[in-house]
Amino acid sequence: MVARKVAVRLKANSLPEFTHLFENEILPWLKQQKGFLDLIILAVPNSTEIATITFWDAKGDEQAYNSTGYPALLKLLEKLLDGKPYVKTFEVISSTFHGAGFGSPGQQKFDRQA
């Protein structure tokens, strides 16, 4: 599993419109993308700083999204963004999310037994 974190600042007072776009247009579209698992949107209270974390089944799925979907998403959001987003991709090595097991990068996952 791969996690993709995007951090950016929004223009003043644009969080409601950003949230509306994500909930009503972007999330339904993301759910149709190959390998998409989940989305988390984080906002710093009383700030314009936000971060999104998307989870992808495989690195190839995230890379396909990065080359085709992400540029279109940026175009849709450009009027709300105050600067260029910072993007970083991570390999998930431990999580309780969707039953992912513990392990080192590249190591076969296994289920923890109680």
C-alpha positions as CSV (number, residue, x, y, z in Angstrom):
1,M,0.0,0.0,0.0
2,V,1.2,3.5,-0.8
3,A,0.2,6.8,0.9
4,R,0.5,10.1,-0.9
5,K,0.6,13.3,1.2
6,V,-0.2,16.7,-0.4
7,A,0.3,19.8,1.8
8,V,-0.7,23.3,0.6
9,R,-2.0,26.6,1.8
10,L,-5.5,27.8,0.7
11,K,-6.4,31.3,-0.1
12,A,-8.3,33.1,2.8
13,N,-11.8,31.9,3.4
14,S,-11.7,29.1,0.7
15,L,-11.8,26.1,3.0
16,P,-15.6,25.6,2.6
17,E,-15.4,25.7,-1.2
18,F,-12.3,23.3,-1.1
19,T,-14.2,20.9,1.1
20,H,-17.3,21.1,-1.1
21,L,-15.3,20.3,-4.2
22,F,-13.6,17.4,-2.6
23,E,-16.8,15.9,-1.2
24,N,-18.9,16.4,-4.3
25,E,-16.6,16.2,-7.3
26,I,-13.1,14.9,-6.5
27,L,-13.9,12.1,-4.1
28,P,-16.5,10.5,-6.4
29,W,-13.9,10.7,-9.2
30,L,-11.1,9.3,-7.0
31,K,-13.3,6.3,-6.1
32,Q,-13.3,5.4,-9.8
33,Q,-9.5,5.4,-10.1
34,K,-7.7,2.1,-10.2
35,G,-6.1,1.2,-6.9
36,F,-7.6,4.1,-4.9
37,L,-8.4,3.0,-1.3
38,D,-9.2,6.1,0.8
39,L,-8.8,9.8,1.4
40,I,-8.1,11.8,4.6
41,I,-8.3,15.6,4.5
42,L,-6.6,17.5,7.4
43,A,-6.9,21.2,8.2
44,V,-4.9,23.2,10.8
45,P,-7.5,25.0,13.0
46,N,-7.6,28.8,12.4
47,S,-5.2,28.5,9.5
48,T,-5.2,28.1,5.7
49,E,-2.9,25.1,5.9
50,I,-4.4,21.8,4.7
51,A,-3.1,18.3,3.9
52,T,-4.6,15.4,2.0
53,I,-3.5,11.8,2.3
54,T,-4.6,9.4,-0.2
55,F,-4.1,5.6,0.0
56,W,-3.4,3.5,-3.0
57,D,-3.2,-0.3,-3.4
58,A,0.1,-0.2,-5.3
59,K,2.8,2.2,-6.3
60,G,1.9,1.8,-10.0
61,D,-1.7,3.0,-9.2
62,E,-0.4,6.1,-7.5
63,Q,2.0,6.8,-10.3
64,A,-0.7,6.5,-12.9
65,Y,-2.8,9.0,-10.9
66,N,0.1,11.3,-10.5
67,S,0.7,11.5,-14.3
68,T,-2.9,11.8,-15.5
69,G,-5.3,12.7,-12.7
70,Y,-3.3,14.9,-10.4
71,P,-2.7,17.6,-13.1
72,A,-6.4,17.8,-13.8
73,L,-7.2,18.0,-10.1
74,L,-4.7,20.9,-9.7
75,K,-6.4,22.8,-12.5
76,L,-9.7,22.4,-10.8
77,L,-8.3,23.7,-7.5
78,E,-5.9,26.4,-8.7
79,K,-8.2,29.3,-7.9
80,L,-8.3,28.1,-4.2
81,L,-4.6,27.4,-3.7
82,D,-2.1,29.9,-2.3
83,G,1.1,28.5,-3.7
84,K,2.4,25.3,-5.1
85,P,1.5,22.0,-3.2
86,Y,4.2,19.9,-1.6
87,V,3.8,16.3,-2.6
88,K,5.5,13.3,-1.0
89,T,4.8,9.6,-1.5
90,F,5.3,6.9,1.2
91,E,5.2,3.2,1.3
92,V,2.9,2.1,4.2
93,I,4.9,-0.2,6.4
94,S,2.5,-0.4,9.3
95,S,-1.2,0.4,9.7
96,T,-4.5,-0.7,11.1
97,F,-6.1,0.7,8.0
98,H,-8.0,-1.8,5.8
99,G,-6.3,-4.7,7.6
100,A,-2.8,-3.9,6.5
101,G,-0.2,-5.9,8.4
102,F,3.1,-5.0,9.9
103,G,6.4,-5.4,8.0
104,S,9.4,-3.7,6.5
105,P,9.2,-2.1,3.1
106,G,9.1,-4.8,0.5
107,Q,8.5,-7.5,3.1
108,Q,5.5,-9.8,2.8
109,K,2.6,-8.6,5.1
110,F,1.2,-10.8,7.7
111,D,-1.7,-10.6,10.2
112,R,-1.0,-9.9,13.8
113,Q,-2.6,-12.4,16.1
114,A,-3.9,-11.4,19.5
